[in-house]
Amino acid sequence: MGDWMHFDNRAVIGRALRLRKEIDEFETRWPAAPAREEPIPSFSWEQLERQLVDLAATPAQAAMARHLVSANRKLAPFKPPEMVLREVLCMTWVLLDESFRPEVCAGSAETI
């Protein structure tokens, strides 16, 4: 196996360990709620994306909504539901912020 395969495996393992740490920290701060609480109505990822695109403050933010929902959707099965909810709320905040300029960050991955 070439060196690049070891590097790729380490990168994947590193991302998984960071995700696990984020989840552990979240669950420590907000332990699971009692089962007797009333759940919110369910909706699809497509519906969430459609609403975020519609609510976005600018066309650039509307385009960004698709990427944010996609990223959240990919990691959601590994996270507690409340953590996913928090990320949806954060996405909404960014997309509604008229002063946020995603084009400023687009050229540099370090600033994102």
C-alpha positions as CSV (number, residue, x, y, z in Angstrom):
1,M,0.0,0.0,0.0
2,G,1.4,3.4,-1.0
3,D,2.1,6.2,1.5
4,W,-0.9,8.2,0.1
5,M,-3.2,5.4,1.2
6,H,-1.9,5.7,4.8
7,F,-2.3,9.5,4.7
8,D,-5.9,9.1,3.4
9,N,-6.8,6.6,6.1
10,R,-5.3,8.9,8.8
11,A,-7.3,11.8,7.5
12,V,-10.5,9.8,7.6
13,I,-9.8,8.5,11.1
14,G,-8.9,12.0,12.2
15,R,-12.2,13.4,10.9
16,A,-14.1,10.6,12.6
17,L,-12.3,11.2,15.9
18,R,-13.1,14.9,15.7
19,L,-16.8,14.2,15.0
20,R,-16.9,11.8,18.0
21,K,-15.3,14.4,20.2
22,E,-17.9,17.0,19.0
23,I,-20.7,14.6,19.8
24,D,-19.3,13.7,23.2
25,E,-19.0,17.4,24.1
26,F,-22.5,18.1,22.9
27,E,-24.0,15.2,24.9
28,T,-22.1,16.2,28.0
29,R,-23.5,19.7,27.7
30,W,-27.0,18.6,26.8
31,P,-27.8,15.1,28.0
32,A,-30.6,13.2,26.2
33,A,-34.1,14.6,27.0
34,P,-36.7,12.4,28.7
35,A,-38.7,10.3,26.2
36,R,-42.0,11.8,27.4
37,E,-41.3,15.1,25.6
38,E,-43.5,15.9,22.6
39,P,-41.5,15.7,19.4
40,I,-41.7,18.4,16.7
41,P,-43.4,17.5,13.4
42,S,-41.1,15.8,10.9
43,F,-40.1,17.2,7.6
44,S,-37.7,16.1,4.8
45,W,-34.3,17.4,4.0
46,E,-35.7,18.6,0.7
47,Q,-38.3,20.7,2.5
48,L,-35.6,22.1,4.8
49,E,-33.5,23.0,1.8
50,R,-36.4,24.6,-0.1
51,Q,-37.3,26.8,2.9
52,L,-33.7,27.8,3.6
53,V,-33.2,28.8,0.0
54,D,-36.4,30.8,0.1
55,L,-35.4,32.6,3.3
56,A,-31.8,33.3,2.4
57,A,-30.9,37.0,2.4
58,T,-29.0,36.9,-0.9
59,P,-28.7,34.7,-4.0
60,A,-25.2,33.7,-2.9
61,Q,-26.5,32.6,0.4
62,A,-29.4,30.7,-1.3
63,A,-26.8,28.8,-3.3
64,M,-24.8,28.1,-0.1
65,A,-28.0,26.7,1.5
66,R,-27.8,23.6,-0.7
67,H,-24.3,22.8,0.3
68,L,-24.9,23.4,4.0
69,V,-28.0,21.1,4.0
70,S,-26.1,18.4,2.1
71,A,-23.2,18.5,4.6
72,N,-25.6,18.4,7.6
73,R,-27.6,15.6,6.0
74,K,-24.5,13.4,5.5
75,L,-23.4,13.6,9.1
76,A,-26.9,13.6,10.7
77,P,-27.1,9.8,11.1
78,F,-24.1,9.9,13.4
79,K,-25.3,12.8,15.6
80,P,-27.9,13.1,18.3
81,P,-31.1,14.7,16.9
82,E,-30.7,17.8,19.1
83,M,-27.2,18.4,17.7
84,V,-28.6,18.2,14.2
85,L,-31.3,20.7,15.2
86,R,-28.7,23.1,16.6
87,E,-26.8,22.9,13.3
88,V,-30.0,23.7,11.3
89,L,-30.6,26.7,13.5
90,C,-27.0,27.9,12.9
91,M,-27.4,27.4,9.2
92,T,-30.6,29.5,9.3
93,W,-28.8,32.2,11.2
94,V,-26.0,32.4,8.6
95,L,-28.4,32.4,5.7
96,L,-30.7,35.1,7.1
97,D,-27.8,37.4,8.1
98,E,-27.8,40.2,5.4
99,S,-24.3,41.3,6.5
100,F,-22.7,37.8,5.9
101,R,-20.8,37.7,2.7
102,P,-20.0,34.2,1.6
103,E,-18.1,35.4,-1.5
104,V,-15.5,36.8,0.9
105,C,-14.8,33.3,2.2
106,A,-15.1,31.4,-1.1
107,G,-11.5,31.8,-2.1
108,S,-9.9,30.6,1.1
109,A,-10.7,27.3,2.9
110,E,-8.8,28.5,5.9
111,T,-11.3,31.2,6.6
112,I,-14.3,29.0,6.4
